[in-house]
Amino acid sequence: MEQEIVPGVVSNPEILGGRPILKGHRIAVSQLLAQFAGGMSLREIQEDYELTDEEIKAVLNYAAHTAKEKDLEHVRHG
């Protein structure tokens, strides 16, 4: 069963073990973020994976959402 985490990013236990992926792709969001952190530009990633602007925004939205959740978790347990 597919579960939407943020718009455009989903998790499905039958795809990549449930890791968050871009909806309609078998690409782990963490893989795309690691490439960005490693020095690839968003445009390069977009071209390599044939992603739309909205899909790139979904990746960044997921990163922001995850960071916010970690921040809140740290505050609650800090």
N, C-alpha and C positions, 0 to 999 in steps of 0.2 A: 504494500500500500504506500503510495507516494504522499509525502507530507511537505507542504510548502514552509520553508523557514523564513524567508523574506521573498518579496516578489521576484520571480525569476530563478530562485535557488530552491531546490527540493532535495529531499532525502528519500531513498527507496531501498529497503533492506536487500532487494534483489539486484541492485546496481551498485557496484564498488563497495559492497558490504555496508551500505547505508550512509557512506560518506556524502556530505553535501556536494551536489553537482548542479551545473546549469541545466535548467529545464530544457528537455529536448536533446540533450547531449550526454555523452558518457565521459565528461571531463570533470575531475574533482576541482572544486573551487580552490582548495588548498594548493593544488598544483599550479594553477594560474597565479595565485598570490605569491607563491615561492619564486616563480619566474620573474614577476614584477620586482620583488625584493632583491632578486639576483642581478638586476640591471636591465632586463628587457623593458622596453617602453610599452605602454598600454597599446599603442598603435601596432607595434610588432606582434604582440600577443593576439590582438584582434585579427590581424592579417593571417598569422600562422594557423589560427583555429577557425577562421571565417566566422567571426562573431560580430553581432550588431552592436551599435552604440548602447542600446538598451541592455544587452547582455553584459557588456563591460560595466555599466552602471550597477547591474545586479551584483556583480562580483565585489565591487567597492562597497555597496550597501551591506552586503553580507559581512565584509571585514569590519565596517563601522558597527554593525549590530553586535558582532561577536566581541569586539573591544568594549563596547558599552556594557554588555552582560558581564564580562570579566571585571570591569571597574566596579559594577554594582555588587558583584560577588565579593570582591576584595573589601569594599566598604562594610558589607554586612558581617564579614568574618574578621575584619581587621581590628 
